[in-house]
Amino acid sequence: MRSNQAKGIENGSATKPSQYFEGNRKGEVNELKILVKNTINEKDDKKKREVVKKVIAYMTLGIDVSKLFPEMCMASYTNDLVQKKMIYLYLTTYAEQNKDMAFMAISTFQKDCKHNDPKIRGFALRNLCSLRFSGAIEFLMPAIKEALSDIDAYVRKTAIMGCVKVFYMQPEQLNNIEDQLYKMISDNDPLVIINAIHALNEILAQEGGMALSKKMVDYLLGRLKEFNEWGQATILDELSKYSPKDDKEMFNIMNTLEERLKHSCSAIVLGVIKVFMNFTKNKPQIYEQVITRVKLPLVTLASISEGNFEIMYTILCHIKYIASKGYNSVFASDYKSFYCRVDEPTYIKLLKLEILSLIACDFNLGDMLNELGEYVTDVDQEISKKSIQALGAIAIRLPDLATAIVKQLSSFVTLQDYITNEVILAFKDILRKDPKHIKDCLEIIQSDNITDSNSKIALIYILGQFGSQIPLAPYILETYIGAQESVELKHILLTSCLKVFFVRAPEMHQVLGKLFYVIINNENEDIDLRDRAAYYYRAIQANINEVKQFWQYHIKVDKFLEETIINKEALLFEFNSLSVIYQKNVNKFIKPIEYFNNLRSKELQDLNQEQQQTQASTTQEQTSDVIENPQTQSYGQTNDLLEISDQPQQCISLNVDNFIENFSIDADHFENMWTNLNDGATFTRMLVRNDIANETSMEQLFKQYRLYNIAAGEEENVLKMYFYGSHQCQVFFEFEINKNLSTVILNTRSEIEDQAYLVSKYVEDFLKQVHLIE
């Protein structure tokens, strides 16, 4: 039996409990909950908006406002779209964190999916589709199927994207939805058509995407101008996958699309070029004509994109891609369009320098050398170094014109150290390709301004390779012996000293001996370097002539391996895709569909396992004996509705024996403790049984588990009760059954905060055993 104070509360009005705890609001969230509840019936939309905005603001700041979930569901009964958007944001946010709350959200979304306003219908369906858990599918599919035939285009468009979400959650639920999506390509609304195309490409990804027929191609081309820019880009991307049956059909499509090359949108121009290139890739002569035709639109787009540097960068990447495939001469006459401007960012300038190095030829080289020479003195070191690299690349690609470039590079020897370092690196590659330029490089090779480690390695390589032609080679090499340098430099130093020794033995005899001594006798030296030095030393002692023949063997370099690899990879790049931007094959940065299929399979396995565990638990509960309390007795007919298993679940950390029987406190103590304790554990569950959802049954149920009622009241089908108990510490509960929303909410607070969750789980388990909640 309850205390006299509890009886007095029961005999009073239904509003007594709220008055009793009037000063018992814990923080601003409780105040906000009351504010939302009081404004549910408010007719002024502006006032209601401000309250909902405050809830969203709290949520944005990271404050847990999940306890407002029932009130926010009630607040969704409005025609104000602004309120709907904010409330839906709240519902989807907390529904993902708690599946039990999600069912209340689903009920709200289902109701709004039948609203008179198409915007609200579409927005409700969009949020319903965003609930990412398996239990939502059975509610989602009927809503999607109905929305696919909605009279409003926005609702149909939203339903199409919902099909994609279902596909990634449970694809077997779609039941041949592809046929209906194909029919929707004939829709009157362009956005619906584009969404249908995207959806088909996602759903049929393993089959290569949407299938195109000649009839469909003609239909899409006929309506092309009706679509916005991104819609046209989507259709052009689909057309690039189509294979015309003959040349006549190919030329008809190309003639239809040619006017799109004049469009100001880069996505459309690149899309048309991709179609042309894919249609003619197996027809070399026509393909070359296509490249010549698309040159002007590309150069024009790059020029008019001033200020929009991201688009300019994209266009320049595609120009570089075409030039690198062997069509660099096409852009040779427009070389001035790729000169750097003062206001351009560094990444644009660097890309333009790469293009200039590709399109340089005999008739534009003179003007281009003067321009690149100006860039070498740029205040931006990155631009300066890239200009030197561009000059070196031109010299390697055009060996007949390399002499003028080498002389110009040699003139930079008196400039900054970083310029000298970069010139040495350029000379290394030029001399590997064409050794005859060594005489023009002597001045800078014998310079003292080389400070960078990579440049030192390049210099030592040159000294070793051309030691017979460089007078100071032995003396420059000697300066590096014993210096604190990288292991890589010491390896190349050992090799170069041996090469020079075999052509200038008298000058190098002491230098090589000193190098062997420094390396071999240094116990802290790299073990590989010491082994190499010891091997060479013993080889020279054994038979110096054989070693000399080995080192005098030269291999002429016709083409660098790096160039071959880059050219082979460039052939695999897909035009008008990220592979052109990243300079990588698409397989290197986009995961294949199999990866996502494996993820989806794993999710389904986890879901099935969870369902099996739930089913096994339910079976165990149904076959357990019906008893009145957790020990042995059986109450009378009043409690026959409360079916409780006598076998506690294994996951429960607490049982009824942990609690003190007949524990008692007064109302003042309860109010004081509830006010001062921090928020503990909270859960919200769906109400399953209404027959025992009353004050008497709940009081008896909790009492069987040694939790005692101190106050209770019911108002507008909302029963609120307060309980307490004691085990290791005192615990306090706020228990609410909302029959309007079919929800059960339990807030638990404890003297020891860590115990709040355990006690909350204890209550949840015995509520599940009587099937009050699920």
PyMOL commands that set and color helices and strands:
alter all, ss='L'
color gray80, all
select helices_A, chain A and resi 4-11+16-20+27-38+45-60+66-75+81-97+99-112+118-129+134-147+153-169+171-173+178-186+190-203+205-207+214-222+224-226+229-239+247-262+266-280+284-304+309-338+346-359+365-376+381-397+399-414+417-433+435-445+453-465+473-478+487-503+505-520+527-542+544-551+561-570+578-582+586-588+593-623+637-639+656-658+667-676+695-704+753-769
alter helices_A, ss='H'
color red, helices_A
select strands_A, chain A and resi 681-686+708-715+718-726+730-738+743-750
alter strands_A, ss='S'
color yellow, strands_A
deselect
rebuild
show_as cartoon
